[in-house]
Amino acid sequence: MSLSPEVRQRIESILQENRVVLFMKGNRAQPQCGFSGQVVQILDDFLADYATVNILADPEIREGIKLYSNWPTLPQLYVNREFVGGCDIIREMAQEGELEKALGIERTALAGPKIELSANAVQTIQEAIEKSPGASLSLHISPNFEHSLGFAKDVVGKIEARTQGISIFLDLASAQRANGLSIDFIDTPQGKSLVVQNPNQPNTAKALGCEALKAKLDAKENLLIYDVRSPDERKAGYIEGSIVVDQDVAQAIEKLPKDSALVFYCQDGLRSRSAAQHFYESGFANATYLEGGIDGWIRHFEAAN
């Protein structure tokens, strides 16, 4: 099979018009496969803007890009018209600190962010450090401002924030989201619980628990429920009355009244959170997502029975 001149020209036009292009299943707001979702999450850590091409909506591009790059799988990332790699390569480059270079990101002027620790946090962290010799404290802040604090063996290329005698290492994107952040630990019946206050965190779409959603359904509230998974994934289970989101449905949602109550769900809550946030930022103040996704929904109500 050879690449037709027409499809080659279409691909080259896309690459010419956009510095960073991800050929993927779905789009940035609604990835339609796990590998595409992983690459989107990685790129979101580094870039505010990049182009995506939904190969599910264009079979010619879907097959043509494989021939163009001589690479058999998708997603595929291009920077400055050069093929960078697929999911495994992008993930490895991000871990090794090579992706920033490929994307042309300069970090030389970036200093460690200012982070404050409570007295309880200092004590808790110091006790944990003593139990983890040779490891370094690492903080990751996702594009959705989820905060993950733990220990890592390799922090080469990360940015160091030094506070109250403790070093905290962050990747570039996390460091840009961390200035002014405060960390505390509180005692709960389950043990120490991390509490983070981040002044950089924007307003976000809210999560809806399983019981809360069921109560709304039982009360027959006027909800619009959207499934952002693929039709194949939906075969494993779905919420009655929910609508599968494709390009036409997404465009129809944009035309709804801005006070519409929207609920998005996926398999585990990750893709649906991105979808809810996308529409939240588009002015839908009542856009929410099902916490834990359909997996959590099924587990919750199976356990209840």
N, C-alpha and C positions, 0 to 999 in steps of 0.2 A: 504494500500500500504506500502510495506517495502523497506528499502534501501538495494540494492544488495551488496554483499561483494566486487564486482569489482568496483562499483562506490564509495563505502566507501574508498577503497584503493586509488583511484584516488584523492579524496578530501584530504585525509590525507597526500598524497605525496605533493600536492600543499602547504598545510599548513606547512609541515615539511621543505620545501625548501625556504619559504619566511616568514619573521618575521611579516610583515603587508600585508594582502591580502584583497582586496575588490572584492567581487562577484557582478557584476553589468551588466547593459545592455549597450553594447558598450565597449569602452576602455577609458583610461585616456584622450587621445587627442580628442576623439569623443564620448562623452556619448550619449546614444540613448534614454534617458528618463530624465525628469526633476529631479526626485529623485536621480538618479545616478549622474547627473550633480551637484546637491547641495552637495552631499558627497564628490565628487572630489574637488570642490572648497574649502571645509572645510579642507580636508586633504592636499591640496596644500599649505594652509596657515601654515602647521606645518612640512611637510615632503618634502624633495627633491626627495625621491625615495620610491616607494612602488609598490607592484604587483597588477594587476587587472586581473580578469577572465571574459571574455565576455560570459555570460550565453546564449545570443541569438544564439551564434555559437555552443552551446553544450547543446542540450535538456536534456541529461542524468544528467549533472551537474546542470542544471537549476532546475530540480525537486529534484535531490538528495540532494542539499545543504539545501533545505527547511526541508527535513526529518532529515538530519544530525544535524541541529541546533534546530530543533523543532520550527521553526519560519516561518510563512507563506508568508512573503513578501520579496522583494528584492529592493534595494541592501542590502548586508550583509557585515559587517566588522569583520575581525578576526585579533587579535594581539597575537603573541606568541601561536598560535593554539587555543586561546580562543575566543569564540563568544562575540563581544562587543555590537552589535545592528544594527538596521536599520537606515533609514534617520532621523526619528524624534528623536531617542535616541542620535544619533551622533550630531545633531544640538543642542539639549539641553545640552549635555556634553560640547560642545564647548563654549556655552554661560555661563555655570557654572564654567568653568575653569577645568573641570574634564578630558577632552580629553587629555591634555598634560600628565597628570599622567598615563592614560591608554596607551599612546604611548611611555612612558618611556623618556619623554623630560625633561631635567634639565634646569632650568632657573636661578638658584641661583647666577651665576656669571655675569648675564646680567644686566648692568646698563642702565638707561634711555638714549636714543639716544640724540645727539646734534641736536637741531632744532632752526632755526633762524626765527624771525618774523620781517617784515618791520614795520615802524612806523604806517602806515595805517592799517596793520593787527592787531597790538596791540590795536589801537583805536576801530576798528570794533569788535574785539573779546570782549574787555572789555564792550562795549555797549551791546553786545549780552548776556554776562554773567549777567549783571544787570537785563535783562529782563527774565532770566531763573534761578531764585533762586533755590538752591538745586540740580541743575544738574551739571554735569562735562563735560568738553570738551573732546571729544573722536575722535581720528584719526584712520581710517582704510585704509590700503594700500593692495590692492588685489594682487594676484600673477601676474596679468597683469599690475601692477603699476597704477591702478586707485585709486585716492585719495578722500576719503570721510571724511569731517570734520563736526561734529555736536555735539549735546548734548545728554548725556545718564544719566539715573538715577542711574544705577548700574555699577560701575567700579571695583568691587571686583575681585582681581586676575590680574588686568591689570598693565602694567608697566607705571610709571609716568616719563614724561620728563618735567622738570621745566625750563622755559625760560622767561626772561624779566618779571618776576612776575606772569606768567601764567602757570598753570599746564595743560598738555596735556596727556591723558591716551591712551595707545596703547595695543593691544593684542601682544602676543609674536612674531608672524610672522611679523606684521606691524613694531614692534620695530626694528627688524633685517633689515628691508628695509628702515628705516627712517634716519639713521645717516647722518648728513650733509644737510638735507632737509631744504629748505627755503620756507616760506609762505608769500604771499602778497594778497591783495585784490585790484581790479581795479574797477572803476566806468564804467558802461555800461548803455545803454538806459533801460535795464531790471532791473537795480539795481547793487548791489555789486556782483562781480564775483571772485571766488577763483582762484588764480594762484599759482601753486606749481612747484618748480624746485627741482628735486630729482637726485643727482649724481649717485645713485645706479641703476637707471632705465636702463635696457639694450636696445639694438635696438629691435624693435618689428615690427610685421606685421602691415601694415597700413590699416585703414578703408577706404572704398570706399562709397561715398554718392550715393543716388539713381540717381540723375541727372548725376553724373559722370559715373556711370555704364551704364545708358541708352545712353549717348553720345558715349561711347565706342562700345556699341552694334549697334547703328545706323551707326557708322563709319565702322562697320564690322571688328573691330580689332580682332586679333587672340587670343581670350580668351577661357579658359577652365573653365566652371562654374560648381561648385559642390554643391549639396544639402546634408547637413550632418544630415538631419532629417530622421525619420523612414518613410517607405512607407505610413503608415496610416496618419501621419502628412502632408504628401505631398498632400493628397486629398483636403486639404483646400486651395490650391493654390501653384503655382510654377512658376519659370522663364523658359520660353521656351528654350529648348536645354540643360538644366542643367542635370547633371548626379548624381544619388543617390550614396552616398559613402557607400560601404560595405567593408568588409575585402579585397576582391579581387581588388576592385577599388583603395583602399588605397595603396596596394602593387604596382599597376600599376602606380600610381602617382609618387611613389618613383623612378621609372625607367625613368621618363621623363627628358628631358634636363633641367638643373638647371635654365635656363633663361626663362622657360615657364611662361606665365602670368596666374596665378591661382586665381580664385575668389570663395570664399566659402560663403554659406549663410545657415541660419537656420531660426527658427521662429522669434527670437528677436535679434539676433546678438551675443549672449553669446557663444554658442557652436561653431559657425563658427569662432569666434575670436580665440578660443583655437585651432581649426583645422588649421587655417592659421598660427598661431604662431608655431605650431608643424612643419609644412613644411618649414616655414621661417628659423627655427633653423636647419633644415636639409639641408639648402643651397639654397632654392628657394627664391631668393631676391625679386621676383615679386609676392609673395603670399599675397593676400589681402582678406578682408572679407567685406560683405555688411553691412554697418552701419544701425542698426535698424531691420535687417533681412527682411523676407518676409512680416511681419506685417507692417514695415515701408514702404516697397516698395508699398504694396497695398494701404495703407493710402495716401501716397504721390501722386500717380497717380490717385486715385479716387478723391482726393481733386482738382487735376489739371483739372479734367473733370467736 
